[in-house]
């Protein structure tokens, strides 16, 4: 661990969690290049996460989970991302959804409790499959072209979803669909074992290759009536969703990993033109200082907002704007930090043997996770001129 792990005051339990996660992260780092090169889902990493009980981290204690706070959740995300970003982002969707469902009580308690039981007893994985080829991200208000119509014994669902992270490993898919009879949008809980459900292996990207965010195809998939777990309501103002901070935490972890690579390189690389390693070159020292300044500033804000979320449930609604700011500021910081780290290392950072080229590709994905920058700027501008 480096000084960045000691920047914040942690409880004894949080320190223990961080130490445990650090060991996993170091292990994942050894496999990260293989999964990235081959574009494979990190099944071995998830086997280890299951063995160590991480899939129940955000399930409340009264249901048998660890009851992790948002702050705890971010510590885990950031640390795992230092080892393998795709593993961290994938885990974050599962853990974040379980946290959000507990906080919002959107589902019938019996359904949520059943899923939590399956996660704890059977290490089941769950994620949302919301994005579609034509409607794009749900954050922009596109109506799903996936259709759910009533049959005699339940719902019949047909459609296609893209960007389905964890597709090869998921046991349950939360699928938004337009209800044919009413035009409403509903979330449907669909088991992987459903007839007519298939995964099309389309994920061929530069970054976050290990998330295997393939396409989900639904061809007249039949599910019972109680598979409709939520009817969506249109919101006039942004909704505060603390769990989405798992996204910036992941990209902050990538930035820390890139920073550490640059520092290690600067300590050991000594060209023949110098009598010492480049760590003594003023411009190199300035760049590393700039990296640490950016990391400290952005991370402090992220964890401050996470602490506010945890400590004051009554004021969570007022944090919607701050949560959006965190995502935009941290992900852009991470892109800048990786770029500076590569400038320190120079041309060698582009070698396929260098972890920096993977960090460079992975960190770009953060710009496209919700909310995107333009949505954040619109929210802030609307608020400013509404006052």
C-alpha positions as CSV (number, residue, x, y, z in Angstrom):
1,X,0.0,0.0,0.0
2,X,1.2,3.6,-0.6
3,X,0.4,6.9,1.1
4,X,-2.8,7.3,-0.9
5,X,-4.3,4.5,1.2
6,X,-3.6,6.5,4.4
7,X,-5.1,9.8,3.2
8,X,-8.4,9.3,5.0
9,X,-9.3,8.4,8.5
10,X,-10.6,4.8,8.5
11,X,-12.2,2.7,11.1
12,X,-10.5,-0.5,12.2
13,X,-13.0,-2.5,10.2
14,X,-12.4,-0.4,7.1
15,X,-8.7,-0.9,7.4
16,X,-9.2,-4.6,7.7
17,X,-11.5,-4.6,4.6
18,X,-8.9,-2.6,2.7
19,X,-6.1,-4.9,3.6
20,X,-8.1,-8.0,2.6
21,X,-9.1,-6.3,-0.7
22,X,-5.5,-5.3,-1.4
23,X,-4.4,-8.9,-1.4
24,X,-7.2,-9.7,-3.9
25,X,-6.3,-6.7,-6.1
26,X,-2.6,-7.7,-6.2
27,X,-3.7,-11.2,-7.3
28,X,-6.0,-9.8,-10.0
29,X,-3.2,-7.6,-11.3
30,X,-1.3,-10.8,-12.3
31,X,-4.1,-11.9,-14.5
32,X,-5.3,-8.5,-15.8
33,X,-3.1,-8.5,-19.0
34,X,-4.3,-12.0,-20.0
35,X,-8.0,-11.2,-19.7
36,X,-7.5,-7.9,-21.5
37,X,-5.5,-9.4,-24.4
38,X,-7.9,-12.2,-24.9
39,X,-11.1,-10.2,-24.2
40,X,-12.2,-12.8,-21.7
41,X,-14.5,-12.4,-18.7
42,X,-12.5,-12.8,-15.5
43,X,-14.1,-15.9,-14.2
44,X,-11.2,-16.8,-12.0
45,X,-11.3,-13.3,-10.3
46,X,-15.0,-13.8,-9.6
47,X,-14.5,-17.2,-8.2
48,X,-12.1,-15.6,-5.7
49,X,-14.6,-12.8,-5.0
50,X,-17.2,-15.5,-4.3
51,X,-14.9,-17.5,-2.1
52,X,-14.1,-14.3,0.0
53,X,-17.8,-13.4,0.3
54,X,-17.7,-10.1,-1.7
55,X,-20.9,-10.7,-3.5
56,X,-22.9,-10.0,-0.3
57,X,-20.9,-6.9,0.7
58,X,-23.8,-4.5,0.2
59,X,-26.7,-6.8,1.3
60,X,-28.1,-5.5,4.7
61,X,-27.0,-7.4,7.8
62,X,-30.5,-8.3,8.8
63,X,-30.7,-10.4,5.6
64,X,-27.3,-12.0,6.1
65,X,-25.1,-9.6,4.2
66,X,-22.2,-7.4,5.4
67,X,-24.2,-4.2,5.4
68,X,-21.4,-2.2,3.8
69,X,-21.7,1.6,3.7
70,X,-21.3,3.5,0.5
71,X,-17.9,4.6,1.9
72,X,-16.9,0.9,2.4
73,X,-18.1,0.1,-1.1
74,X,-16.0,2.8,-2.7
75,X,-12.9,1.6,-0.8
76,X,-13.4,-1.8,-2.3
77,X,-14.1,-0.6,-5.8
78,X,-11.1,1.7,-5.9
79,X,-8.7,-0.9,-4.6
80,X,-9.9,-3.7,-6.9
81,X,-9.6,-1.4,-9.9
82,X,-6.0,-0.9,-9.2
83,X,-5.5,-4.6,-9.9
84,X,-8.1,-5.1,-12.7
85,X,-10.5,-2.4,-13.7
86,X,-12.9,-4.6,-15.6
87,X,-13.4,-6.8,-12.6
88,X,-14.0,-3.8,-10.4
89,X,-16.6,-2.2,-12.7
90,X,-18.4,-5.5,-13.2
91,X,-18.5,-6.2,-9.5
92,X,-19.7,-2.6,-8.9
93,X,-22.8,-3.1,-11.0
94,X,-23.9,-6.1,-9.0
95,X,-23.1,-4.6,-5.5
96,X,-24.5,-1.2,-6.4
97,X,-27.8,-2.6,-7.6
98,X,-28.3,-4.6,-4.4
99,X,-27.4,-1.5,-2.4
100,X,-29.8,0.7,-4.4
101,X,-32.7,-1.7,-4.2
102,X,-32.3,-1.9,-0.4
103,X,-32.3,1.9,0.0
104,X,-35.2,2.7,-2.4
105,X,-37.4,-0.3,-1.5
106,X,-38.6,-0.3,-5.2
107,X,-39.2,-4.0,-5.2
108,X,-41.6,-6.1,-3.1
109,X,-39.6,-7.1,0.0
110,X,-40.2,-10.8,-0.6
111,X,-38.6,-10.5,-4.1
112,X,-35.6,-8.6,-2.8
113,X,-35.1,-11.0,0.1
114,X,-35.3,-14.0,-2.2
115,X,-32.6,-12.5,-4.5
116,X,-30.4,-11.7,-1.5
117,X,-30.8,-15.2,-0.2
118,X,-29.7,-16.6,-3.6
119,X,-26.7,-14.3,-3.7
120,X,-25.6,-15.3,-0.2
121,X,-26.3,-19.1,-0.5
122,X,-25.6,-19.6,-4.2
123,X,-23.3,-16.7,-5.2
124,X,-25.7,-15.5,-7.8
125,X,-24.9,-12.4,-9.9
126,X,-27.4,-9.8,-11.0
127,X,-27.2,-6.7,-13.2
128,X,-29.4,-4.4,-15.3
129,X,-29.6,-4.7,-19.1
130,X,-31.0,-1.3,-20.0
131,X,-29.2,0.1,-23.0
132,X,-30.6,-0.5,-26.5
133,X,-29.2,0.0,-30.1
134,X,-31.7,2.7,-31.0
135,X,-32.8,4.3,-27.8
136,X,-29.3,4.6,-26.3
137,X,-28.6,5.1,-22.6
138,X,-31.8,5.2,-20.4
139,X,-30.3,8.2,-18.7
140,X,-31.3,10.3,-21.8
141,X,-34.9,9.3,-21.6
142,X,-35.2,6.9,-24.6
143,X,-38.1,4.6,-24.5
144,X,-37.3,0.9,-24.7
145,X,-38.1,-0.9,-27.9
146,X,-38.1,-4.1,-26.0
147,X,-41.8,-5.0,-25.6
148,X,-43.6,-6.9,-22.8
149,X,-47.1,-8.1,-23.5
150,X,-49.5,-10.0,-21.3
151,X,-50.0,-13.6,-22.0
152,X,-52.4,-16.1,-20.3
153,X,-49.9,-17.1,-17.6
154,X,-47.5,-14.2,-17.5
155,X,-45.4,-11.7,-19.6
156,X,-43.9,-12.4,-23.0
157,X,-40.8,-10.2,-23.6
158,X,-39.1,-9.6,-26.9
159,X,-36.2,-7.2,-27.6
160,X,-32.4,-6.6,-27.7
161,X,-30.1,-5.0,-25.1
162,X,-26.5,-3.9,-25.6
163,X,-23.7,-3.1,-23.1
164,X,-24.8,-5.9,-20.8
165,X,-21.9,-6.0,-18.4
166,X,-21.1,-9.4,-16.9
167,X,-23.2,-11.1,-19.6
168,X,-21.3,-14.4,-19.5
169,X,-21.7,-14.8,-15.7
170,X,-25.1,-13.3,-14.8
171,X,-27.8,-15.3,-13.2
172,X,-30.4,-12.6,-13.3
173,X,-31.0,-9.7,-15.8
174,X,-33.1,-6.6,-14.8
175,X,-34.7,-5.7,-18.2
176,X,-36.6,-2.4,-18.8
177,X,-39.4,-2.9,-21.4
178,X,-42.3,-1.0,-22.7
179,X,-45.6,-2.6,-21.6
180,X,-47.6,-3.1,-24.8
181,X,-51.0,-2.6,-23.2
182,X,-50.4,0.6,-21.3
183,X,-47.2,2.2,-22.8
184,X,-45.6,2.2,-19.3
185,X,-42.0,1.3,-18.8
186,X,-41.4,-1.6,-16.4
187,X,-38.4,-3.4,-15.0
188,X,-38.6,-7.2,-15.4
189,X,-36.5,-9.7,-13.5
190,X,-35.5,-12.4,-15.9
191,X,-33.5,-15.5,-15.0
192,X,-30.7,-16.6,-17.3
193,X,-32.3,-20.0,-17.6
194,X,-35.4,-18.6,-19.4
195,X,-36.2,-20.1,-22.8
196,X,-35.6,-17.6,-25.6
197,X,-32.8,-15.8,-23.7
198,X,-29.5,-15.8,-25.5
199,X,-26.2,-13.9,-25.3
200,X,-24.6,-12.7,-28.5
201,X,-20.9,-12.2,-28.2
202,X,-20.4,-8.8,-29.7
203,X,-18.1,-7.1,-27.1
204,X,-15.0,-6.0,-29.1
205,X,-13.8,-2.8,-27.6
206,X,-10.5,-1.1,-26.9
207,X,-11.1,-0.7,-23.2
208,X,-12.8,-2.6,-20.3
209,X,-12.6,-5.7,-22.5
210,X,-13.0,-8.0,-19.5
211,X,-16.5,-6.8,-18.6
212,X,-17.8,-8.7,-21.6
213,X,-20.7,-6.4,-22.1
214,X,-22.3,-8.5,-24.8
215,X,-25.7,-8.2,-26.3
216,X,-28.8,-9.8,-24.6
217,X,-31.4,-11.2,-27.0
218,X,-34.9,-11.9,-25.8
219,X,-37.1,-13.9,-28.2
220,X,-40.6,-14.2,-26.7
221,X,-39.2,-15.0,-23.3
222,X,-42.0,-16.0,-20.9
223,X,-41.9,-15.0,-17.3
224,X,-44.5,-14.9,-14.5
225,X,-46.6,-11.8,-13.8
226,X,-44.5,-11.1,-10.6
227,X,-41.4,-10.8,-12.8
228,X,-42.6,-7.2,-13.2
229,X,-40.7,-5.8,-10.3
230,X,-41.1,-2.0,-10.9
231,X,-43.2,0.4,-12.9
232,X,-41.1,3.4,-13.9
233,X,-42.2,6.9,-13.0
234,X,-40.9,10.0,-14.9
235,X,-38.8,12.3,-12.7
236,X,-38.7,16.0,-13.3
237,X,-35.5,16.5,-11.4
238,X,-32.4,14.3,-10.9
239,X,-32.7,11.5,-8.4
240,X,-29.9,11.0,-5.9
241,X,-28.3,7.6,-6.5
242,X,-25.3,7.2,-4.2
243,X,-24.5,3.7,-5.5
244,X,-23.5,5.1,-8.8
245,X,-20.3,6.4,-7.1
246,X,-18.9,3.0,-7.7
247,X,-18.2,4.3,-11.2
248,X,-15.8,7.1,-10.4
249,X,-14.3,5.0,-7.6
250,X,-13.3,2.4,-10.3
251,X,-11.7,5.0,-12.5
252,X,-10.0,6.6,-9.6
253,X,-8.4,3.2,-8.9
254,X,-7.1,3.1,-12.5
255,X,-5.6,6.5,-12.0
256,X,-3.8,5.4,-8.8
257,X,-2.5,2.3,-10.6
258,X,-1.1,4.5,-13.4
259,X,0.4,6.9,-10.9
260,X,2.2,4.0,-9.1
261,X,3.6,2.7,-12.4
262,X,5.0,6.1,-13.2
263,X,6.6,6.6,-9.8
264,X,8.1,3.1,-9.9
265,X,9.5,3.8,-13.4
266,X,10.9,7.2,-12.4
267,X,12.7,5.6,-9.4
268,X,14.5,3.0,-11.5
269,X,14.9,4.4,-15.1
270,X,18.3,6.1,-15.6
271,X,19.2,7.0,-19.2
272,X,22.9,7.3,-20.1
273,X,22.5,11.0,-20.4
274,X,21.9,11.3,-16.6
275,X,24.0,10.4,-13.5
276,X,20.8,9.5,-11.7
277,X,17.3,8.1,-12.2
278,X,14.8,10.5,-13.8
279,X,13.0,10.9,-10.4
280,X,15.5,13.7,-9.8
281,X,14.6,15.6,-13.0
282,X,12.5,18.7,-12.0
283,X,9.9,18.2,-14.7
284,X,9.3,14.6,-13.8
285,X,8.9,15.6,-10.1
286,X,6.5,18.4,-11.2
287,X,4.4,15.9,-13.2
288,X,4.2,13.4,-10.3
289,X,3.3,16.2,-7.9
290,X,0.6,17.4,-10.3
291,X,-0.8,13.8,-10.4
292,X,-0.9,13.6,-6.6
293,X,-2.6,17.0,-6.4
294,X,-5.3,15.9,-8.8
295,X,-5.8,12.6,-7.1
296,X,-6.0,14.1,-3.6
297,X,-8.4,16.8,-4.6
298,X,-10.9,14.6,-6.5
299,X,-10.7,11.6,-4.1
300,X,-11.3,13.9,-1.1
301,X,-14.4,15.2,-2.7
302,X,-15.7,11.8,-3.6
303,X,-15.2,10.3,-0.2
304,X,-16.6,13.4,1.4
305,X,-19.9,13.0,-0.5
306,X,-19.9,9.3,0.3
307,X,-19.6,10.1,4.0
308,X,-22.5,12.6,3.7
309,X,-24.6,10.0,2.1
310,X,-23.9,7.5,4.8
311,X,-24.4,9.9,7.7
312,X,-27.6,11.7,6.7
313,X,-30.3,9.6,5.1
314,X,-32.7,12.6,5.4
315,X,-30.5,14.8,3.2
316,X,-29.7,12.3,0.5
317,X,-32.1,13.9,-2.0
318,X,-30.1,17.1,-1.8
319,X,-26.9,15.3,-2.9
320,X,-28.1,14.6,-6.5
321,X,-26.0,17.4,-8.0
322,X,-23.0,16.7,-5.9
323,X,-23.1,13.0,-7.0
324,X,-23.1,14.1,-10.6
325,X,-20.2,16.5,-10.0
326,X,-18.2,13.7,-8.4
327,X,-18.7,11.4,-11.4
328,X,-17.6,14.1,-13.9
329,X,-14.7,15.5,-11.9
330,X,-13.2,12.1,-10.9
331,X,-13.5,10.4,-14.3
332,X,-12.0,13.4,-16.1
333,X,-9.3,13.6,-13.4
334,X,-8.5,9.9,-14.0
335,X,-8.1,10.5,-17.7
336,X,-5.7,13.4,-17.1
337,X,-3.7,11.4,-14.5
338,X,-3.2,8.4,-16.8
339,X,-2.1,10.8,-19.6
340,X,0.5,12.5,-17.3
341,X,1.8,9.2,-16.1
342,X,2.4,8.1,-19.7
343,X,4.2,11.3,-20.3
344,X,6.5,10.5,-17.4
345,X,7.3,7.0,-18.8
346,X,7.4,8.1,-22.4
347,X,7.3,5.9,-25.4
348,X,7.7,2.7,-23.3
349,X,4.2,3.4,-21.9
350,X,2.8,2.4,-25.4
351,X,4.4,-1.1,-25.3
352,X,1.8,-3.8,-25.0
353,X,3.9,-5.2,-22.1
354,X,3.2,-2.0,-20.1
355,X,0.2,-1.8,-17.8
356,X,-0.1,1.9,-18.7
357,X,-1.4,1.2,-22.2
358,X,-4.2,-0.9,-20.6
359,X,-5.0,1.8,-18.1
360,X,-5.1,4.3,-20.9
361,X,-7.7,2.3,-22.8
362,X,-9.7,1.4,-19.7
363,X,-9.9,4.9,-18.2
364,X,-11.5,6.3,-21.4
365,X,-14.6,4.2,-20.7
366,X,-15.5,6.3,-17.7
367,X,-16.4,9.2,-19.9
368,X,-19.3,7.1,-21.3
369,X,-20.7,5.8,-18.0
370,X,-23.7,7.6,-16.6
371,X,-24.1,10.5,-16.1
372,X,-22.1,11.7,-19.0
373,X,-20.4,15.1,-18.8
374,X,-23.0,17.0,-20.9
375,X,-25.8,15.8,-18.6
376,X,-23.9,17.0,-15.5
377,X,-23.3,20.4,-17.0
378,X,-26.9,20.7,-18.0
379,X,-28.1,19.8,-14.5
380,X,-25.8,22.4,-13.0
381,X,-26.7,25.1,-15.5
382,X,-30.4,24.5,-15.0
383,X,-30.0,24.7,-11.2
384,X,-28.0,27.9,-11.4
385,X,-30.5,29.7,-13.6
386,X,-33.5,28.4,-11.6
387,X,-32.3,30.0,-8.4
